[in-house]
Amino acid sequence: MNRLTVLLAVLLALVMSLVLSGETLANGKPKQSSGVSIHVDISRQSMVVDVGGRTYGRWKVSTAGEGYYTPRGAWRPYMLKKMHYSRKYDNAPMPHSIFFLGGYAIHATGYTKSLGRPASHGCIRLHPQNAAKLYALVQKHGLNSTRVIITN
């Protein structure tokens, strides 16, 4: 009987710690993440942005064109730059850049007619309005609360 009491007390303490830490709601369902999730689907040339588990936007993108590569995987972005100029590609402007792996970034493009098909040197290009919205979201929520996921 004593072991059962101890086990129940430990279980109750665990449940209470989860409730108090905000990991679950009163109805027992998990609390939604308050971060930003950026999912890029290369085969569809599209991006879905979720904030706190709810869809914020669905946008066309351009990823790597013929002879170039956009990496697949999941990362936390490590740097934001309101305006970046590519040293590798003739000082090409990269407004609202969100860097997630080496020189790879999500950024605005002036070539909006190419959105929805592969056309970049590996970065993920967005319409300037959408890039500005995404940049502001990541800035608001923070790099550590943002996840970039790129799949085929």
C-alpha distance (Angstrom), angle and dihedral (degrees) to the residues before:
residue distance angle dihedral
M1 . . .
N2 3.81 . .
R3 3.83 92.2 .
L4 3.79 90.9 51.1
T5 3.81 90.9 52.4
V6 3.80 91.5 50.0
L7 3.81 91.4 47.4
L8 3.81 92.0 50.4
A9 3.81 91.1 47.8
V10 3.82 91.4 51.6
L11 3.79 91.5 47.2
L12 3.81 91.7 48.8
A13 3.82 90.8 48.9
L14 3.80 90.5 51.2
V15 3.80 92.9 50.1
M16 3.80 91.7 47.1
S17 3.80 92.6 49.6
L18 3.81 90.2 52.7
V19 3.79 92.1 48.8
L20 3.80 93.5 46.5
S21 3.81 92.9 46.5
G22 3.81 90.2 55.0
E23 3.81 95.4 -116.3
T24 3.81 91.3 126.6
L25 3.76 134.6 28.5
A26 3.81 125.8 -130.5
N27 3.82 89.9 -91.8
G28 3.82 90.3 58.3
K29 3.80 94.5 -111.9
P30 3.81 118.4 131.0
K31 3.77 116.7 -97.6
Q32 3.81 113.3 -111.5
S33 3.77 118.1 -112.9
S34 3.79 114.8 -99.8
G35 3.78 92.2 -149.8
V36 3.77 134.5 96.9
S37 3.80 120.9 -97.5
I38 3.80 117.3 -165.8
H39 3.80 112.6 -168.8
V40 3.81 117.9 -173.9
D41 3.81 117.8 -167.4
I42 3.80 107.1 -161.4
S43 3.81 95.3 -168.4
R44 3.82 90.3 56.0
Q45 3.81 95.6 34.9
S46 3.79 88.5 -132.8
M47 3.78 141.3 122.6
V48 3.79 129.8 -148.6
V49 3.80 117.7 -162.8
D50 3.79 119.2 -161.1
V51 3.80 125.0 -171.6
G52 3.77 117.7 -167.2
G53 3.80 90.7 -12.2
R54 3.82 94.0 -54.2
T55 3.79 125.7 107.3
Y56 3.80 111.4 -105.5
G57 3.80 99.7 174.1
R58 3.81 147.3 -10.4
W59 3.77 114.3 -152.7
K60 3.78 141.2 171.4
V61 3.80 115.9 -113.0
S62 3.77 139.1 -176.9
T63 3.78 118.5 -133.5
A64 3.82 130.9 177.1
G65 3.76 116.6 -27.3
E66 3.81 126.9 -150.9
G67 3.81 111.4 -41.3
Y68 3.81 95.0 15.3
Y69 3.80 134.0 88.4
T70 3.80 137.2 -138.2
P71 3.82 110.6 -160.2
R72 3.81 120.4 -120.4
G73 3.79 121.3 -140.7
A74 3.78 141.6 68.2
W75 3.79 128.2 -69.9
R76 3.76 144.2 161.1
P77 3.79 110.4 -121.8
Y78 3.79 113.4 -112.0
M79 3.81 103.5 -165.3
L80 3.80 142.6 24.9
K81 3.81 121.7 -157.1
K82 3.79 120.8 -178.2
M83 3.81 89.1 -154.5
H84 3.78 124.1 11.6
Y85 3.79 128.7 173.7
S86 3.79 117.9 -150.7
R87 3.79 113.3 -119.8
K88 3.80 89.3 -167.4
Y89 3.83 98.6 51.9
D90 3.82 108.8 45.0
N91 3.79 96.8 -76.1
A92 3.83 90.7 -61.6
P93 3.82 111.5 -176.8
M94 3.81 116.9 -110.7
P95 3.83 106.3 -174.7
H96 3.82 119.7 -166.3
S97 3.80 93.7 11.5
I98 3.80 121.3 -169.8
F99 3.82 106.8 -170.1
F100 3.80 115.4 -154.3
L101 3.83 106.9 160.8
G102 3.80 125.9 19.2
G103 3.80 106.5 -60.4
Y104 3.81 94.0 -14.2
A105 3.79 115.3 112.2
I106 3.77 145.3 160.5
H107 3.80 107.4 -120.0
A108 3.80 146.9 150.8
T109 3.77 122.3 -85.9
G110 3.76 135.2 -159.2
Y111 3.81 89.3 -148.8
T112 3.79 94.3 82.0
K113 3.81 93.3 153.4
S114 3.81 89.2 68.1
L115 3.81 94.0 55.6
G116 3.79 111.1 117.8
R117 3.81 93.8 39.5
P118 3.82 136.1 65.9
A119 3.81 110.2 -85.9
S120 3.81 111.6 130.4
H121 3.78 134.1 95.3
G122 3.81 88.6 -115.1
C123 3.79 104.9 -62.0
I124 3.78 122.4 107.7
R125 3.77 110.5 -108.3
L126 3.80 124.1 -155.4
H127 3.78 137.2 -177.0
P128 3.84 107.2 -87.9
Q129 3.83 93.6 -115.0
N130 3.80 92.2 50.8
A131 3.80 92.4 44.7
A132 3.82 89.9 53.4
K133 3.83 91.1 49.8
L134 3.80 92.1 48.2
Y135 3.81 92.7 46.1
A136 3.83 90.3 52.1
L137 3.82 91.1 48.7
V138 3.79 93.2 51.5
Q139 3.81 90.6 44.8
K140 3.83 90.4 51.3
H141 3.82 97.2 45.6
G142 3.81 96.9 34.5
L143 3.77 135.7 -122.2
N144 3.81 92.9 -87.6
S145 3.81 91.2 55.5
T146 3.80 93.5 50.4
R147 3.79 128.3 85.9
V148 3.82 126.6 -169.1
I149 3.81 113.5 -157.8
I150 3.81 120.7 -175.8
T151 3.80 120.9 -171.9
N152 3.79 136.9 166.1
